[in-house]
Amino acid sequence: MVEYALILALIALAALATLAPMARQVVGMWDHADAEVSDASAR
């Protein structure tokens, strides 16, 4: 049972390490889209 918990913890850490940079890119994309819409509506 302990082995399964360790494997699950390793998988969770790998998922977090992979998703964190992707989340920053997605937030940056939405920030850029927000700025574009704001600029377009200000004209």
PQR file with spaces between the fields and no chain letter, atoms N, CA, C, O and H, PARSE charges and radii, in Angstrom:
ATOM       1  N    MET     1       0.821   -1.191    0.000 -0.4000 1.5000
ATOM       2  CA   MET     1       0.000    0.000    0.000 -0.0000 2.0000
ATOM       3  C    MET     1       0.869    1.261    0.000  0.5500 1.7000
ATOM       4  O    MET     1       0.544    2.253   -0.652 -0.5500 1.4000
ATOM       5  N    VAL     2       1.958    1.205    0.728 -0.4000 1.5000
ATOM       6  CA   VAL     2       2.862    2.361    0.790 -0.0000 2.0000
ATOM       7  C    VAL     2       3.450    2.642   -0.580  0.5500 1.7000
ATOM       8  O    VAL     2       3.643    3.799   -0.953 -0.5500 1.4000
ATOM       9  H    VAL     2       2.223    0.399    1.257  0.4000 1.0000
ATOM      10  N    GLU     3       3.734    1.590   -1.327 -0.4000 1.5000
ATOM      11  CA   GLU     3       4.310    1.772   -2.660 -0.0000 2.0000
ATOM      12  C    GLU     3       3.354    2.528   -3.563  0.5500 1.7000
ATOM      13  O    GLU     3       3.772    3.401   -4.325 -0.5500 1.4000
ATOM      14  H    GLU     3       3.577    0.650   -1.024  0.4000 1.0000
ATOM      15  N    TYR     4       2.069    2.198   -3.483 -0.4000 1.5000
ATOM      16  CA   TYR     4       1.080    2.870   -4.305 -0.0000 2.0000
ATOM      17  C    TYR     4       0.967    4.346   -3.929  0.5500 1.7000
ATOM      18  O    TYR     4       0.798    5.198   -4.802 -0.5500 1.4000
ATOM      19  H    TYR     4       1.729    1.489   -2.865  0.4000 1.0000
ATOM      20  N    ALA     5       1.059    4.646   -2.659 -0.4000 1.5000
ATOM      21  CA   ALA     5       1.006    6.037   -2.214 -0.0000 2.0000
ATOM      22  C    ALA     5       2.212    6.811   -2.739  0.5500 1.7000
ATOM      23  O    ALA     5       2.076    7.963   -3.152 -0.5500 1.4000
ATOM      24  H    ALA     5       1.196    3.955   -1.950  0.4000 1.0000
ATOM      25  N    LEU     6       3.371    6.199   -2.725 -0.4000 1.5000
ATOM      26  CA   LEU     6       4.565    6.863   -3.251 -0.0000 2.0000
ATOM      27  C    LEU     6       4.470    7.079   -4.759  0.5500 1.7000
ATOM      28  O    LEU     6       4.862    8.130   -5.266 -0.5500 1.4000
ATOM      29  H    LEU     6       3.482    5.264   -2.390  0.4000 1.0000
ATOM      30  N    ILE     7       3.954    6.093   -5.466 -0.4000 1.5000
ATOM      31  CA   ILE     7       3.778    6.248   -6.915 -0.0000 2.0000
ATOM      32  C    ILE     7       2.779    7.354   -7.207  0.5500 1.7000
ATOM      33  O    ILE     7       3.008    8.171   -8.100 -0.5500 1.4000
ATOM      34  H    ILE     7       3.635    5.240   -5.054  0.4000 1.0000
ATOM      35  N    LEU     8       1.682    7.396   -6.475 -0.4000 1.5000
ATOM      36  CA   LEU     8       0.680    8.437   -6.657 -0.0000 2.0000
ATOM      37  C    LEU     8       1.258    9.817   -6.358  0.5500 1.7000
ATOM      38  O    LEU     8       0.969   10.776   -7.074 -0.5500 1.4000
ATOM      39  H    LEU     8       1.496    6.733   -5.750  0.4000 1.0000
ATOM      40  N    ALA     9       2.059    9.925   -5.322 -0.4000 1.5000
ATOM      41  CA   ALA     9       2.698   11.200   -4.989 -0.0000 2.0000
ATOM      42  C    ALA     9       3.661   11.627   -6.090  0.5500 1.7000
ATOM      43  O    ALA     9       3.724   12.809   -6.426 -0.5500 1.4000
ATOM      44  H    ALA     9       2.294    9.146   -4.740  0.4000 1.0000
ATOM      45  N    LEU    10       4.403   10.696   -6.650 -0.4000 1.5000
ATOM      46  CA   LEU    10       5.320   11.008   -7.739 -0.0000 2.0000
ATOM      47  C    LEU    10       4.565   11.476   -8.974  0.5500 1.7000
ATOM      48  O    LEU    10       4.982   12.427   -9.635 -0.5500 1.4000
ATOM      49  H    LEU    10       4.351    9.736   -6.377  0.4000 1.0000
ATOM      50  N    ILE    11       3.470   10.822   -9.286 -0.4000 1.5000
ATOM      51  CA   ILE    11       2.652   11.235  -10.429 -0.0000 2.0000
ATOM      52  C    ILE    11       2.072   12.626  -10.203  0.5500 1.7000
ATOM      53  O    ILE    11       2.041   13.442  -11.123 -0.5500 1.4000
ATOM      54  H    ILE    11       3.131   10.049   -8.749  0.4000 1.0000
ATOM      55  N    ALA    12       1.615   12.898   -8.989 -0.4000 1.5000
ATOM      56  CA   ALA    12       1.056   14.218   -8.676 -0.0000 2.0000
ATOM      57  C    ALA    12       2.123   15.304   -8.805  0.5500 1.7000
ATOM      58  O    ALA    12       1.844   16.378   -9.337 -0.5500 1.4000
ATOM      59  H    ALA    12       1.641   12.234   -8.242  0.4000 1.0000
ATOM      60  N    LEU    13       3.324   15.044   -8.332 -0.4000 1.5000
ATOM      61  CA   LEU    13       4.405   16.028   -8.460 -0.0000 2.0000
ATOM      62  C    LEU    13       4.767   16.270   -9.924  0.5500 1.7000
ATOM      63  O    LEU    13       5.016   17.407  -10.324 -0.5500 1.4000
ATOM      64  H    LEU    13       3.550   14.172   -7.899  0.4000 1.0000
ATOM      65  N    ALA    14       4.795   15.215  -10.712 -0.4000 1.5000
ATOM      66  CA   ALA    14       5.096   15.364  -12.133 -0.0000 2.0000
ATOM      67  C    ALA    14       4.009   16.176  -12.830  0.5500 1.7000
ATOM      68  O    ALA    14       4.308   17.011  -13.684 -0.5500 1.4000
ATOM      69  H    ALA    14       4.593   14.291  -10.387  0.4000 1.0000
ATOM      70  N    ALA    15       2.763   15.938  -12.474 -0.4000 1.5000
ATOM      71  CA   ALA    15       1.662   16.691  -13.076 -0.0000 2.0000
ATOM      72  C    ALA    15       1.749   18.164  -12.705  0.5500 1.7000
ATOM      73  O    ALA    15       1.546   19.030  -13.557 -0.5500 1.4000
ATOM      74  H    ALA    15       2.520   15.260  -11.780  0.4000 1.0000
ATOM      75  N    LEU    16       2.044   18.456  -11.458 -0.4000 1.5000
ATOM      76  CA   LEU    16       2.168   19.857  -11.030 -0.0000 2.0000
ATOM      77  C    LEU    16       3.339   20.547  -11.729  0.5500 1.7000
ATOM      78  O    LEU    16       3.231   21.701  -12.144 -0.5500 1.4000
ATOM      79  H    LEU    16       2.208   17.753  -10.766  0.4000 1.0000
ATOM      80  N    ALA    17       4.443   19.839  -11.853 -0.4000 1.5000
ATOM      81  CA   ALA    17       5.613   20.420  -12.515 -0.0000 2.0000
ATOM      82  C    ALA    17       5.331   20.692  -13.984  0.5500 1.7000
ATOM      83  O    ALA    17       5.892   21.627  -14.557 -0.5500 1.4000
ATOM      84  H    ALA    17       4.530   18.901  -11.516  0.4000 1.0000
ATOM      85  N    THR    18       4.485   19.903  -14.593 -0.4000 1.5000
ATOM      86  CA   THR    18       4.149   20.091  -16.001 -0.0000 2.0000
ATOM      87  C    THR    18       3.097   21.179  -16.184  0.5500 1.7000
ATOM      88  O    THR    18       3.180   21.968  -17.125 -0.5500 1.4000
ATOM      89  H    THR    18       4.030   19.144  -14.128  0.4000 1.0000
ATOM      90  N    LEU    19       2.120   21.226  -15.303 -0.4000 1.5000
ATOM      91  CA   LEU    19       1.004   22.146  -15.481 -0.0000 2.0000
ATOM      92  C    LEU    19       1.315   23.582  -15.061  0.5500 1.7000
ATOM      93  O    LEU    19       0.680   24.507  -15.570 -0.5500 1.4000
ATOM      94  H    LEU    19       2.053   20.585  -14.539  0.4000 1.0000
ATOM      95  N    ALA    20       2.243   23.798  -14.175 -0.4000 1.5000
ATOM      96  CA   ALA    20       2.537   25.150  -13.703 -0.0000 2.0000
ATOM      97  C    ALA    20       3.004   26.071  -14.837  0.5500 1.7000
ATOM      98  O    ALA    20       2.460   27.168  -14.970 -0.5500 1.4000
ATOM      99  H    ALA    20       2.758   23.047  -13.761  0.4000 1.0000
ATOM     100  N    PRO    21       3.977   25.681  -15.654 -0.5600 1.5000
ATOM     101  CA   PRO    21       4.372   26.564  -16.765  0.2800 2.0000
ATOM     102  C    PRO    21       3.250   26.755  -17.784  0.5500 1.7000
ATOM     103  O    PRO    21       3.101   27.837  -18.352 -0.5500 1.4000
ATOM     104  N    MET    22       2.468   25.708  -18.014 -0.4000 1.5000
ATOM     105  CA   MET    22       1.370   25.829  -18.967 -0.0000 2.0000
ATOM     106  C    MET    22       0.318   26.809  -18.444  0.5500 1.7000
ATOM     107  O    MET    22      -0.257   27.575  -19.218 -0.5500 1.4000
ATOM     108  H    MET    22       2.590   24.829  -17.553  0.4000 1.0000
ATOM     109  N    ALA    23       0.069   26.787  -17.152 -0.4000 1.5000
ATOM     110  CA   ALA    23      -0.901   27.705  -16.565 -0.0000 2.0000
ATOM     111  C    ALA    23      -0.443   29.148  -16.739  0.5500 1.7000
ATOM     112  O    ALA    23      -1.260   30.025  -17.019 -0.5500 1.4000
ATOM     113  H    ALA    23       0.536   26.165  -16.523  0.4000 1.0000
ATOM     114  N    ARG    24       0.851   29.405  -16.579 -0.4000 1.5000
ATOM     115  CA   ARG    24       1.361   30.762  -16.797 -0.0000 2.0000
ATOM     116  C    ARG    24       1.148   31.212  -18.234  0.5500 1.7000
ATOM     117  O    ARG    24       0.813   32.372  -18.475 -0.5500 1.4000
ATOM     118  H    ARG    24       1.515   28.692  -16.352  0.4000 1.0000
ATOM     119  N    GLN    25       1.336   30.314  -19.188 -0.4000 1.5000
ATOM     120  CA   GLN    25       1.134   30.649  -20.597 -0.0000 2.0000
ATOM     121  C    GLN    25      -0.335   30.950  -20.870  0.5500 1.7000
ATOM     122  O    GLN    25      -0.645   31.882  -21.612 -0.5500 1.4000
ATOM     123  H    GLN    25       1.607   29.372  -18.992  0.4000 1.0000
ATOM     124  N    VAL    26      -1.231   30.186  -20.290 -0.4000 1.5000
ATOM     125  CA   VAL    26      -2.660   30.408  -20.506 -0.0000 2.0000
ATOM     126  C    VAL    26      -3.086   31.743  -19.902  0.5500 1.7000
ATOM     127  O    VAL    26      -3.847   32.488  -20.519 -0.5500 1.4000
ATOM     128  H    VAL    26      -0.979   29.429  -19.687  0.4000 1.0000
ATOM     129  N    VAL    27      -2.605   32.046  -18.712 -0.4000 1.5000
ATOM     130  CA   VAL    27      -2.928   33.334  -18.091 -0.0000 2.0000
ATOM     131  C    VAL    27      -2.383   34.476  -18.938  0.5500 1.7000
ATOM     132  O    VAL    27      -3.061   35.487  -19.122 -0.5500 1.4000
ATOM     133  H    VAL    27      -1.987   31.440  -18.210  0.4000 1.0000
ATOM     134  N    GLY    28      -1.177   34.326  -19.451 -0.4000 1.5000
ATOM     135  CA   GLY    28      -0.604   35.348  -20.328 -0.0000 2.0000
ATOM     136  C    GLY    28      -1.420   35.531  -21.590  0.5500 1.7000
ATOM     137  O    GLY    28      -1.597   36.658  -22.053 -0.5500 1.4000
ATOM     138  H    GLY    28      -0.627   33.505  -19.302  0.4000 1.0000
ATOM     139  N    MET    29      -1.919   34.445  -22.153 -0.4000 1.5000
ATOM     140  CA   MET    29      -2.745   34.518  -23.353 -0.0000 2.0000
ATOM     141  C    MET    29      -4.035   35.292  -23.074  0.5500 1.7000
ATOM     142  O    MET    29      -4.441   36.134  -23.875 -0.5500 1.4000
ATOM     143  H    MET    29      -1.774   33.529  -21.777  0.4000 1.0000
ATOM     144  N    TRP    30      -4.679   35.005  -21.937 -0.4000 1.5000
ATOM     145  CA   TRP    30      -5.913   35.700  -21.606 -0.0000 2.0000
ATOM     146  C    TRP    30      -5.650   37.170  -21.277  0.5500 1.7000
ATOM     147  O    TRP    30      -6.470   38.028  -21.603 -0.5500 1.4000
ATOM     148  H    TRP    30      -4.350   34.321  -21.287  0.4000 1.0000
ATOM     149  N    ASP    31      -4.525   37.471  -20.640 -0.4000 1.5000
ATOM     150  CA   ASP    31      -4.175   38.868  -20.382 -0.0000 2.0000
ATOM     151  C    ASP    31      -3.978   39.622  -21.685  0.5500 1.7000
ATOM     152  O    ASP    31      -4.413   40.766  -21.813 -0.5500 1.4000
ATOM     153  H    ASP    31      -3.858   36.775  -20.375  0.4000 1.0000
ATOM     154  N    HIS    32      -3.330   38.992  -22.649 -0.4000 1.5000
ATOM     155  CA   HIS    32      -3.120   39.610  -23.958 -0.0000 2.0000
ATOM     156  C    HIS    32      -4.461   39.833  -24.663  0.5500 1.7000
ATOM     157  O    HIS    32      -4.691   40.898  -25.237 -0.5500 1.4000
ATOM     158  H    HIS    32      -2.977   38.062  -22.545  0.4000 1.0000
ATOM     159  N    ALA    33      -5.334   38.846  -24.622 -0.4000 1.5000
ATOM     160  CA   ALA    33      -6.651   38.986  -25.246 -0.0000 2.0000
ATOM     161  C    ALA    33      -7.437   40.106  -24.581  0.5500 1.7000
ATOM     162  O    ALA    33      -8.117   40.874  -25.263 -0.5500 1.4000
ATOM     163  H    ALA    33      -5.147   37.981  -24.156  0.4000 1.0000
ATOM     164  N    ASP    34      -7.352   40.209  -23.255 -0.4000 1.5000
ATOM     165  CA   ASP    34      -8.042   41.278  -22.528 -0.0000 2.0000
ATOM     166  C    ASP    34      -7.525   42.644  -22.952  0.5500 1.7000
ATOM     167  O    ASP    34      -8.307   43.575  -23.141 -0.5500 1.4000
ATOM     168  H    ASP    34      -6.800   39.586  -22.701  0.4000 1.0000
ATOM     169  N    ALA    35      -6.215   42.766  -23.102 -0.4000 1.5000
ATOM     170  CA   ALA    35      -5.632   44.039  -23.527 -0.0000 2.0000
ATOM     171  C    ALA    35      -6.066   44.395  -24.941  0.5500 1.7000
ATOM     172  O    ALA    35      -6.355   45.558  -25.223 -0.5500 1.4000
ATOM     173  H    ALA    35      -5.580   42.009  -22.949  0.4000 1.0000
ATOM     174  N    GLU    36      -6.118   43.412  -25.832 -0.4000 1.5000
ATOM     175  CA   GLU    36      -6.547   43.659  -27.211 -0.0000 2.0000
ATOM     176  C    GLU    36      -8.004   44.121  -27.261  0.5500 1.7000
ATOM     177  O    GLU    36      -8.339   45.049  -27.998 -0.5500 1.4000
ATOM     178  H    GLU    36      -5.883   42.467  -25.603  0.4000 1.0000
ATOM     179  N    VAL    37      -8.858   43.482  -26.486 -0.4000 1.5000
ATOM     180  CA   VAL    37     -10.278   43.864  -26.469 -0.0000 2.0000
ATOM     181  C    VAL    37     -10.428   45.252  -25.880  0.5500 1.7000
ATOM     182  O    VAL    37     -11.208   46.061  -26.383 -0.5500 1.4000
ATOM     183  H    VAL    37      -8.586   42.728  -25.888  0.4000 1.0000
ATOM     184  N    SER    38      -9.688   45.536  -24.816 -0.4000 1.5000
ATOM     185  CA   SER    38      -9.770   46.867  -24.214 -0.0000 2.0000
ATOM     186  C    SER    38      -9.305   47.939  -25.182  0.5500 1.7000
ATOM     187  O    SER    38      -9.922   49.001  -25.271 -0.5500 1.4000
ATOM     188  H    SER    38      -9.054   44.880  -24.407  0.4000 1.0000
ATOM     189  N    ASP    39      -8.220   47.677  -25.912 -0.4000 1.5000
ATOM     190  CA   ASP    39      -7.736   48.635  -26.901 -0.0000 2.0000
ATOM     191  C    ASP    39      -8.739   48.839  -28.020  0.5500 1.7000
ATOM     192  O    ASP    39      -8.940   49.967  -28.470 -0.5500 1.4000
ATOM     193  H    ASP    39      -7.719   46.814  -25.839  0.4000 1.0000
ATOM     194  N    ALA    40      -9.370   47.771  -28.474 -0.4000 1.5000
ATOM     195  CA   ALA    40     -10.333   47.865  -29.565 -0.0000 2.0000
ATOM     196  C    ALA    40     -11.587   48.618  -29.124  0.5500 1.7000
ATOM     197  O    ALA    40     -12.165   49.369  -29.909 -0.5500 1.4000
ATOM     198  H    ALA    40      -9.207   46.855  -28.109  0.4000 1.0000
ATOM     199  N    SER    41     -12.011   48.425  -27.882 -0.4000 1.5000
ATOM     200  CA   SER    41     -13.226   49.102  -27.423 -0.0000 2.0000
ATOM     201  C    SER    41     -12.952   50.570  -27.084  0.5500 1.7000
ATOM     202  O    SER    41     -13.890   51.364  -27.012 -0.5500 1.4000
ATOM     203  H    SER    41     -11.542   47.815  -27.244  0.4000 1.0000
ATOM     204  N    ALA    42     -11.699   50.942  -26.875 -0.4000 1.5000
ATOM     205  CA   ALA    42     -11.366   52.331  -26.552 -0.0000 2.0000
ATOM     206  C    ALA    42     -11.344   53.202  -27.800  0.5500 1.7000
ATOM     207  O    ALA    42     -11.385   54.428  -27.698 -0.5500 1.4000
ATOM     208  H    ALA    42     -10.937   50.297  -26.933  0.4000 1.0000
ATOM     209  N    ARG    43     -11.281   52.595  -28.961 -0.4000 1.5000
ATOM     210  CA   ARG    43     -11.222   53.376  -30.210 -0.0000 2.0000
ATOM     211  C    ARG    43     -12.525   53.932  -30.611  0.5500 1.7000
ATOM     212  O    ARG    43     -12.620   54.607  -31.636 -0.5500 1.4000
ATOM     213  H    ARG    43     -11.247   51.599  -29.045  0.4000 1.0000
